[in-house]
Structure formats: C-alpha cells, structure tokens
C-alpha cells in the first residue's frame, strides 16, 4: 500500500527520472543515425551539420541536455537514498536535483546562443 500522495515531490522526481530515461532511450536511434551520416560521407555530414543550425534543433538540443541532467541528478538522488540512507532530506534532494538539471540546461543554452 503506497501511503505517499502522487502530488508528493518524491513521486514527481520518480516520474521525471523514469520519463527522462525513456525519452533518452528513444533519442538513441536518432543519435546513431546522426553518427551514421559521418560514416557515409563528408558531404552528407556537412548537410546534417547545416541542418543542426536550425533554431528549433538548438532548442531540442537544450531540452536534451536538460533531460540528461535531470536523469543524472535523479539517479544520483536514488543512489544517495540507497547507499547513504538520507531519507529525511528527500525534499531537499528533489529540489537540488531539479535545480541542478535546470542550471545545466541554462548553462548549455548560454554557450549555444
């Protein structure tokens, strides 16, 4: 029996960690396709690089970096819970994970633009 409400921050952190992992797994075939363009020839790869200059692609890259950071921070939060047993500070860890993910995305966006 789950005693925590679904609106609890730790449940939200659980959902974000799982959804970010799923979206990153769905991204992998696209990543391998992009790497395949480098193998198939210089002209095709140059065309792909020109396509990546599109502002929509830049926004998607920023979203991808935020997903990576959220998944990493969520995974670190779970590891802290498992190995250190800091169960009383879960809300703090959720806030730290979310802040870290957004900070990484913002830093990436500032370097891209």
N, C-alpha and C positions, 0 to 999 in steps of 0.2 A: 504494500500500500504506500503510495507516494504522498507524503504529508506536505510537500512544498507546493505552493501555488505556481501555476505556469507563468505568472507575472513576476516571479522572483528573479533577481538579477543573475543568479547562477543558472537558472533554466535558460534564460536568454543567452548566456555565454555558451551553454551546451549547444543550443541551436546554431549560433553563429559559427562555432567550431566545426560542427558537422556539415553545415551548408557550405562554408568556405572550402572544406575538404572536397566536397562533391563538385563544386564549381571548378576547383583547381584540377581535379581529375578529368573533368570534361574539357578543360583547356589543353591538356597534354597532346591530344591528336593534332590540334592546330599548331602547337609548338613544333611537333615533329614534322608537320607539313612545311612550316617555315624553314626549318633546318634543311629539309629536302631540296628546297629551291637553291640553296647554296651549292649543293652537290650537282644539281642538274645544269649548271652553267652560270657564268658571270652575268650575262645579260638578263637572265630571268631573275637572278638575285637582286640586281640593281633595280629592276622594275618593282620587286617586292619592297625594297628599301624606300623607293619613292612613294609607294602606297602608304607606308608607315608614317609619312609626314602629315597625313590627313589629321585634322584636329580631333575627329571622332576616335581615331585609332589611339591618339595620345591620351584621350580621356579613358579609353578602355585599358591602356597600359597602367594608368594611375589606379584604376579600380583593381587591376590585377595585383599591383603592389600592395594595396590595402588588404586584399584577400589573403595574400601571402603573409603579411604582418599579423593579421587577425588570427590566422590559423597557427602561426608560430607562437604568438602570445597566448592563445587558448591552450595550445599543447603544453607550453611551459607552466601555465596555471594548473593543469591537470597533474603534471609531474610534481609540482610543489605539494599538491594535495596528497598524492600517493606516497612520496618519499619523505616529506617533512611533516605532514600531518597538521598543517596550519588551517584547520577547519573553521576557526573562529573569525578569521580575517578574509573570508571568501568574497564579501562585497568589495573590500579594498582591492583584492586581486583582480576581480572583474573590471573595476574601474581602471586599474593600472593597465590591464591588457587592452581595453578599448582605447585608452589614451595613447598607448604605445603604437597601436595599429594606425590610428589617425595621424599621429605625429610622423610616422614613417611615410605614409601616403602624402602628407603635406610637403615633407622634405623632398620627396621624389618629384612632386608636381613643380616645386620651385626650381629644381635643377633642370627639368624638361623645358619649361617655358622660356 
